[in-house]
Amino acid sequence: MFLAELRNSGVDPWSSSQGAYTSMGGAFALYSHPDPLNHDIAHTDHLDGALYLEEDATVEKYWRALDGLRTAALSSRQSMEPISSIVRDLEHE
């Protein structure tokens, strides 16, 4: 649960009951820099390597996908019970 308390990260579960979502093709990470001379970077892993994408139009697609995921994600309050339930189950194994 400590991840939810960090200022620079978060846990936003998404309910599979909501159906398909934007980034079903795989996980990705976005890196943003406060210095305007540094471009944002989208990072995605694949079977035999990783891609670091820097082209503005491409990175913008990943930002839009993240925005869609955030919109569909459970709220922090809604997230606590399912996550706590999973933790309890794992602790009892």
Secondary structure, DSSP 8 states (H G I E B T S, - for coil): -HHHH-TT-------GGG---TTTT---EEE--SSTTS--EEEEEETTEEEEE--HHHHHHHHHHHHHHHHHS--HHHHHHHHHHHHHHHHT-
